[in-house]
Amino acid sequence: MAPIREIINPSTEEVIAEVPSLGIAETDVAIGKAVRGLEHWRKLAPAERARLLRAFGAKVYEHNEELAQLEVKNSGHTISNSRWEANNVGDVITYYAGSVERLMGRQIPVPGGVDITFKEPIGVVGVIVPWNFPMPIASWGFAPALAAGCSVILKPAEITPLTAMRIAELAHEAGIPEEVFQVVTGSGRVVGERLVTDPRVRKIVFTGSTEVGIHIQKLAADHLKAVTLELGGKSANVVFADADLDKAAATAPYSVFDNAGQDCCARSRLLVQESAYDGFMSRFEAAVKGVKVEDPRLDSSEMGPLISAGHRETVQSFVDEDLVLFRGSCPTGSGYWYPPTVIEVKDPAHRSIREEIFGPVVAVQTFRDEEEAIAMANDSDYGLSGSIWTSNLGRGLRVARGIETGALSVNSHSSVRYWTPFGGYKKSGIGRELGPDATDAFCETKNVFINTEI
């Protein structure tokens, strides 16, 4: 019998569930089931596969509140965020249900015959997701994979498996066979690595740290296994003097403190033009101190706790107290709380500028002009997301084209829309998720030439 892992509520530090921590043998059984499920799923008529996915999406919508409440307990997300995340899962499944019957090849003009291409499912897909956004990130992997005709094994993070397990139950209730969509719980070192190294698994989708992503890519290379890697970030929020400073300052806290800063898209570097510094920072301080950090079950809560005591210690290790400009507030007592914190950093080599903090800490720097802003934004190993605030849309577009990052917003902090591609440059990852072409990442393209001259 597999050992049991206790699941902790990060708001209260109470045990809320016990989940099996599977080993290699159980993972091998799951892979064998997925191979069998693949043969059924890939041969299913596209209309039927689409119908089952639509039914799956409808089930998720129906159980939105249940999933949201479960995420609040397991991950410490605010209830408003959790409701959005559960709804996003339904949206993503429904969106890719619409792609099933539109997944098609082409006829290519060639001399001497007819040439046609087919889109065929790549095979069994392992989707390995992190603890910071357990629901939506899982769906970004499994929904297009299922739409493409692949079978899926979803491995949630050890500490946040509860919503993944429930979503799989909803899939089965909707009629998707258990062998087609499974959840395996356990450690990344055991279950995750088995999925990566087993040749029966043809593709890995991984979201997590850059260090683990590099390790996965090395392991996958032994089998030339396809990977999509969405990794770390150190995104910049660039504020020019001609921006609407009221809006830029009012929204800036949520670009980095949303989900307690546990977000690879967090704008944890705040670059402010020198001539706007005083005016922006006075507004920003008021906004930061107004963030409501409280019990995530409350509708009024805007930020919950960090995921664990160990992670709170890691976040604190980035903060030199003599660099702190100001802080917000947070509860005391039980729970892994940490206040929204703003530091000012002059040294571009400081680790708070170079490394991903993954907590509610933002480092402020100043720049002189457009050229320096682009250079500072690009002075990073990462390139996932970012924001540009300016009233000059020509400047906004120039700076967006100049910054080496995968998802930018001008006068906005939005990073992810399921209609549009998402992914990073440099050490922020390989490949793209979401958008109209995501199903292609789970397909092989087969080319067939038919000689018509005989």
Stockholm file with secondary structure:
# STOCKHOLM 1.0

chainA/1-454         MAPIREIINPSTEEVIAEVPSLGIAETDVAIGKAVRGLEHWRKLAPAERARLLRAFGAKVYEHNEELAQLEVKNSGHTISNSRWEANNVGDVITYYAGSVERLMGRQIPVPGGVDITFKEPIGVVGVIVPWNFPMPIASWGFAPALAAGCSVILKPAEITPLTAMRIAELAHEAGIPEEVFQVVTGSGRVVGERLVTDPRVRKIVFTGSTEVGIHIQKLAADHLKAVTLELGGKSANVVFADADLDKAAATAPYSVFDNAGQDCCARSRLLVQESAYDGFMSRFEAAVKGVKVEDPRLDSSEMGPLISAGHRETVQSFVDEDLVLFRGSCPTGSGYWYPPTVIEVKDPAHRSIREEIFGPVVAVQTFRDEEEAIAMANDSDYGLSGSIWTSNLGRGLRVARGIETGALSVNSHSSVRYWTPFGGYKKSGIGRELGPDATDAFCETKNVFINTEI
#=GR chainA/1-454 SS CCCEEEEECTTTCCEEEEEECCCHHHHHHHHHHHHHHHHHHHHSCHHHHHHHHHHHHHHHHHTHHHHHHHHHHHHCCCHHHHHHHHHHHHHHHHHHHTTGGGCCCCEEEETTEEEEEEEEECCEEEEECCSSSHHHHHHHHHHHHHHTTCCEEEECCTTCCHHHHHHHHHHHHTTCCTTTEEECCSCIIIIIHHHHHCTTEEEEEEESCHHHHHHHHHHHHTTTCEEEEECCCCCEEEECTTSCHHHHHHHHHHHHSGGGGCCTTCCCEEEEEGGGHHHHHHHHHHHHHTCCBCCTTSTTCCBCCCSCHHHHHHHHHTCCGGGEEEECCCCCSSSCCCCCEEEECCCTTSHHHHSCCCSSEEEEEEESSHHHHHHHHHSSSEESEEEEECSCHHHHHHHHHHSCCSEEEESCCCCCCTTSCBCCEETTEESCBSSTTGGGGGEEEEEEEEECCC
#=GC SS_cons         CCCEEEEECTTTCCEEEEEECCCHHHHHHHHHHHHHHHHHHHHSCHHHHHHHHHHHHHHHHHTHHHHHHHHHHHHCCCHHHHHHHHHHHHHHHHHHHTTGGGCCCCEEEETTEEEEEEEEECCEEEEECCSSSHHHHHHHHHHHHHHTTCCEEEECCTTCCHHHHHHHHHHHHTTCCTTTEEECCSCIIIIIHHHHHCTTEEEEEEESCHHHHHHHHHHHHTTTCEEEEECCCCCEEEECTTSCHHHHHHHHHHHHSGGGGCCTTCCCEEEEEGGGHHHHHHHHHHHHHTCCBCCTTSTTCCBCCCSCHHHHHHHHHTCCGGGEEEECCCCCSSSCCCCCEEEECCCTTSHHHHSCCCSSEEEEEEESSHHHHHHHHHSSSEESEEEEECSCHHHHHHHHHHSCCSEEEESCCCCCCTTSCBCCEETTEESCBSSTTGGGGGEEEEEEEEECCC
//
